Amino acid sequence: MEVKEAIEKRRSIRKYKSKGVELSIVERLLYYANLAPSAGNLQARDFIIVDDEELKKKIARAAYNQEFVRDAPTLVVFCANLRRIAPYGERGKNLYCIQDVAAAIQNFLLAAFDEGLATCWVGAFDENEVSRLLGLPSEVRPLAIITLGYGDEEVYSDRMDVKKLIHYNGW
Ligand SMILES: Cc1cc2nc3c(=O)[nH]c(=O)nc-3n(C[C@H](O)[C@H](O)[C@H](O)COP(=O)(O)O)c2cc1C
């Protein structure tokens, strides 16, 4: 699939078939995720694969009861690693590692779509509770939960006319 085709056709899918996703596929998608740009190539990001049913239920609760989080066969929690980004000081901690993770997520979403899989980026969750459930060390911050599975719905989302968002040579 062409990259542009994946960009145009990917959508957030919140309904999944019961079929699970093979671990080797998830690992391969994370290989592509980690090829995303990274500040100083420090790769200040970690990926936690969750396929345990009980743990998924607890994470869904921590995500303010978004039920599709529980129903997705696999979750991947994308985390920023504050220790790995430490050489870049405050800017590294407050900005670069977040951008590192976001770039990796977008690669993951597109690679998953190319693989015939569906995803949704979930940002609304109790960060402390997810950290606790996953036993994260204090220097690791969970930034997003990505649901992954074989999609069972078709959705459409629109965008603003990009011309309204483009500025030339300043605001
Ligand atoms: C930072 C971020 C946080 C998001 N959090 C949630 C969320 O908690 N729950 C949810 O259902 N979708 C969430 N989404 C998905 C957006 O709702 C979705 O991307 C948007 O509506 C555009 O739809 P599309 O992805 O199908 O193009 C989030 C997306 C981003 C980028």
The ligand as a Gaussian input file, in Angstrom:
#p B3LYP/6-31G(d) Opt

LIG

0 1
 C       -4.097000      12.777000      21.483000
 C       -5.336000      12.010000      21.080000
 C       -6.177000      11.518000      22.061000
 C       -7.304000      10.776000      21.709000
 N       -8.059000      10.223000      22.704000
 C       -9.137000       9.481000      22.378000
 C       -9.886000       8.836000      23.401000
 O       -9.572000       8.900000      24.593000
 N      -10.963000       8.104000      23.015000
 C      -11.338000       7.961000      21.705000
 O      -12.323000       7.264000      21.443000
 N      -10.619000       8.541000      20.711000
 C       -9.538000       9.295000      21.009000
 N       -8.771000       9.846000      20.009000
 C       -9.131000       9.617000      18.592000
 C       -9.781000      10.841000      17.956000
 O      -11.081000      10.980000      18.458000
 C       -9.792000      10.695000      16.414000
 O       -8.480000      10.579000      15.938000
 C      -10.474000      11.883000      15.743000
 O      -11.859000      11.918000      16.051000
 C      -10.336000      11.846000      14.221000
 O      -10.866000      10.613000      13.714000
 P       -9.986000       9.613000      12.819000
 O       -8.817000       9.168000      13.624000
 O      -10.940000       8.508000      12.462000
 O       -9.561000      10.378000      11.585000
 C       -7.645000      10.576000      20.331000
 C       -6.775000      11.061000      19.348000
 C       -5.625000      11.753000      19.711000
 C       -4.686000      12.231000      18.632000

